[in-house]
Amino acid sequence: MTSTTLLKNRGAHMSVQRQDTIVIGGGLAGLVIARELCAAGRSVTILEARSRLGGRVYFDSVKGTDESAELGGQWIDPNYQPLIAAEINRYNLEITHGDPGTEQRTVSGDQVLHGMLPIPPDDIVDLERGVWECLAASRRIEYGRPWEEQGLDDLDVSWAEYVRGLKLSPAVEEYLMTWTSASDPEQSSALNILVLFATFGHSAWAAYNSMELKFTHGTASLVDAITSEVRAEIHLDTVVAHVEQSADEVTVTTADGRTFTATTAVLATPVNTWEDVTFSPPLSEAKQEVSRLKHVGTGQKIWMQLTDTPAGGVLGWGFGKGVNWLLRDRQLSEGGDLYVGFTGGGSLDVDDHDAIRDAVRVFAPEAEVTRTFEHNWLKDPYAKGGWAVFRPGHFTRFHSELSRPEGRLHFAGADLSFGQQLWMEGAFETGFQVADRLLRRK
Ligand SMILES: Cc1cc2nc3c(=O)[nH]c(=O)nc-3n(C[C@H](O)[C@H](O)[C@H](O)COP(=O)(O)OP(=O)(O)OC[C@H]3O[C@@H](n4cnc5c(N)ncnc54)[C@H](O)[C@@H]3O)c2cc1C
């Protein structure tokens, strides 16, 4: 066993001896696989395209301030996410409650409602029925059993079609449509939402409340803690371009022409980037199809420094002017508050300061936006999307196939999780599955 070796790409002619496993992608899934394999005495090389580890978790400092913020994954719920809970315990990581604000405001038609009730009071019976229908549908999902065996085709339609089918009042229909977490409800399968409820104990309230706890010292504390136990060779700035399998080994070639060989390899990169790697033999038709069509997780997170917001903090929700969800992260010592807003489906230009201000003012009419910042995951070549939200028809036709090994090549990553595909938890779920499978292999 070697100790962790972090190597920046310094040239095209590095010779590396054959390893037991090459892990492609140093996000949470790749890191946890490497940790588990190394702990069992296997030799591992991680090839990571970026100059940092962590992938879609990215705790970074905010230019011109003393602040840091989560540009990617942030919230966790140890009550419903046992694998994250185990990591928190393992490393004794500090977690903390956010400060989301107490003044709830919901866009409903052409009005903004104040208070906890997100629909006009006259529509409450329809809201009750709508939520009941969704929770009943979520109970039909048997967690972990292959999707295609469960007779769920009627639920693998777009969220918009599913919600329209419930025949609710316009206000309740509009409210339920907003649940696709910033993705287009016409483009997202209803099963994305229904399995979310299933993973949160069939509770819409628990799922909604999951955006509360976060790592006190950022997800960097999680990434650093795992990395400290990864006894592998880690190559940063190393973009994998080609994966070739022969009868007894896998050869991985990087974009700058280096080659690495191992007995097995794991592809732990986002599904939306699989198309940028060539495979010999080619991946299955279904894997190619999903990578070509791409998941529709177009949600983007915009950080904003705001002043002149209500003292209690505003919690905004609903189709306004492009920010579908707004909440306070914390109050700043220099004055003002740090808020995070979500947009998606191309409904807001995240580089347009005035458009962001107008979108925020739907919820907080006096607000001034002094600074915005974000990481554009949609334009990021090593993500090509945000958290995974899949199309209608995806789950019952393709999802199980995504994690099926092909020869010596295995597949991991949150995108492939049975039902935690929106979450860091999914990266751990699939990471442990692959590590267990590889360790059973002679
Ligand atoms: C804006 C945003 C907000 C989110 N909010 C939350 C949240 O609040 N809570 C939560 O639990 N989850 C959240 N998520 C989801 C969560 O961050 C992800 O599900 C999880 O981090 C994915 O981990 P992963 O290891 O599967 O994939 P990734 O983190 O994407 O890791 C894949 C790695 O592969 C690398 N890679 C890609 N292509 C190549 C290549 N060709 N060669 C080599 N390396 C390559 C990438 O650089 C990356 O490091 C959010 C995601 C985003 C984008």
The ligand as an SDF file (V2000), in Angstrom:
LIG
                    3D

 53 58  0  0  0  0  0  0  0  0999 V2000
  -25.9540   23.0060   -7.8910 C   0  0  0  0  0  0  0  0  0  0  0  0
  -26.0750   21.6720   -7.2050 C   0  0  0  0  0  0  0  0  0  0  0  0
  -26.7330   21.5920   -5.9880 C   0  0  0  0  0  0  0  0  0  0  0  0
  -26.8500   20.3610   -5.3470 C   0  0  0  0  0  0  0  0  0  0  0  0
  -27.4230   20.3300   -4.1100 N   0  0  0  0  0  0  0  0  0  0  0  0
  -27.3620   19.1840   -3.3940 C   0  0  0  0  0  0  0  0  0  0  0  0
  -27.7140   19.1840   -2.0210 C   0  0  0  0  0  0  0  0  0  0  0  0
  -28.0970   20.2100   -1.4660 O   0  0  0  0  0  0  0  0  0  0  0  0
  -27.6000   18.0180   -1.3310 N   0  0  0  0  0  0  0  0  0  0  0  0
  -27.1280   16.8730   -1.9050 C   0  0  0  0  0  0  0  0  0  0  0  0
  -27.0320   15.8400   -1.2130 O   0  0  0  0  0  0  0  0  0  0  0  0
  -26.7810   16.8440   -3.2090 N   0  0  0  0  0  0  0  0  0  0  0  0
  -26.8580   17.9750   -3.9580 C   0  0  0  0  0  0  0  0  0  0  0  0
  -26.4270   17.9890   -5.2470 N   0  0  0  0  0  0  0  0  0  0  0  0
  -26.0610   16.7110   -5.8800 C   0  0  0  0  0  0  0  0  0  0  0  0
  -24.6850   16.1860   -5.4450 C   0  0  0  0  0  0  0  0  0  0  0  0
  -23.7620   17.2340   -5.4240 O   0  0  0  0  0  0  0  0  0  0  0  0
  -24.2360   15.1210   -6.4530 C   0  0  0  0  0  0  0  0  0  0  0  0
  -25.2580   14.1630   -6.6100 O   0  0  0  0  0  0  0  0  0  0  0  0
  -22.9830   14.3610   -6.0090 C   0  0  0  0  0  0  0  0  0  0  0  0
  -21.9980   15.2420   -5.5310 O   0  0  0  0  0  0  0  0  0  0  0  0
  -22.4560   13.5730   -7.2050 C   0  0  0  0  0  0  0  0  0  0  0  0
  -21.2820   12.8750   -6.8500 O   0  0  0  0  0  0  0  0  0  0  0  0
  -20.6190   11.8760   -7.8970 P   0  0  0  0  0  0  0  0  0  0  0  0
  -19.3380   11.4360   -7.3340 O   0  0  0  0  0  0  0  0  0  0  0  0
  -21.5960   10.8650   -8.3200 O   0  0  0  0  0  0  0  0  0  0  0  0
  -20.3930   12.7540   -9.2250 O   0  0  0  0  0  0  0  0  0  0  0  0
  -19.4730   14.0510   -9.4170 P   0  0  0  0  0  0  0  0  0  0  0  0
  -19.3910   14.8110   -8.1660 O   0  0  0  0  0  0  0  0  0  0  0  0
  -19.9730   14.7480  -10.6100 O   0  0  0  0  0  0  0  0  0  0  0  0
  -18.0200   13.4410   -9.6740 O   0  0  0  0  0  0  0  0  0  0  0  0
  -17.6320   12.9920  -10.9500 C   0  0  0  0  0  0  0  0  0  0  0  0
  -16.1720   13.3840  -11.1810 C   0  0  0  0  0  0  0  0  0  0  0  0
  -15.7950   12.9230  -12.4910 O   0  0  0  0  0  0  0  0  0  0  0  0
  -14.9360   13.8840  -13.0570 C   0  0  0  0  0  0  0  0  0  0  0  0
  -14.9010   13.6860  -14.5130 N   0  0  0  0  0  0  0  0  0  0  0  0
  -15.8830   13.9610  -15.4190 C   0  0  0  0  0  0  0  0  0  0  0  0
  -15.4860   13.6000  -16.6510 N   0  0  0  0  0  0  0  0  0  0  0  0
  -14.2230   13.1000  -16.5230 C   0  0  0  0  0  0  0  0  0  0  0  0
  -13.2740   12.5670  -17.4410 C   0  0  0  0  0  0  0  0  0  0  0  0
  -13.5300   12.4520  -18.7580 N   0  0  0  0  0  0  0  0  0  0  0  0
  -12.0680   12.1470  -16.9720 N   0  0  0  0  0  0  0  0  0  0  0  0
  -11.7800   12.2180  -15.6320 C   0  0  0  0  0  0  0  0  0  0  0  0
  -12.6540   12.7210  -14.7220 N   0  0  0  0  0  0  0  0  0  0  0  0
  -13.8490   13.1530  -15.1650 C   0  0  0  0  0  0  0  0  0  0  0  0
  -15.5380   15.2110  -12.6210 C   0  0  0  0  0  0  0  0  0  0  0  0
  -14.5990   16.2610  -12.7180 O   0  0  0  0  0  0  0  0  0  0  0  0
  -15.9570   14.8980  -11.1880 C   0  0  0  0  0  0  0  0  0  0  0  0
  -14.9560   15.2300  -10.2530 O   0  0  0  0  0  0  0  0  0  0  0  0
  -26.3190   19.1910   -5.9460 C   0  0  0  0  0  0  0  0  0  0  0  0
  -25.6630   19.2740   -7.1770 C   0  0  0  0  0  0  0  0  0  0  0  0
  -25.5320   20.5010   -7.8050 C   0  0  0  0  0  0  0  0  0  0  0  0
  -24.7950   20.5660   -9.1190 C   0  0  0  0  0  0  0  0  0  0  0  0
  1  2  1  0
  2  3  1  0
  2 52  2  0
  3  4  2  0
  4  5  1  0
  4 50  1  0
  5  6  2  0
  6  7  1  0
  6 13  1  0
  7  8  2  0
  7  9  1  0
  9 10  1  0
 10 11  2  0
 10 12  1  0
 12 13  2  0
 13 14  1  0
 14 15  1  0
 14 50  1  0
 15 16  1  0
 16 17  1  0
 16 18  1  0
 18 19  1  0
 18 20  1  0
 20 21  1  0
 20 22  1  0
 22 23  1  0
 23 24  1  0
 24 25  2  0
 24 26  1  0
 24 27  1  0
 27 28  1  0
 28 29  2  0
 28 30  1  0
 28 31  1  0
 31 32  1  0
 32 33  1  0
 33 34  1  0
 33 48  1  0
 34 35  1  0
 35 36  1  0
 35 46  1  0
 36 37  1  0
 36 45  1  0
 37 38  2  0
 38 39  1  0
 39 40  1  0
 39 45  2  0
 40 41  1  0
 40 42  2  0
 42 43  1  0
 43 44  2  0
 44 45  1  0
 46 47  1  0
 46 48  1  0
 48 49  1  0
 50 51  2  0
 51 52  1  0
 52 53  1  0
M  END
$$$$
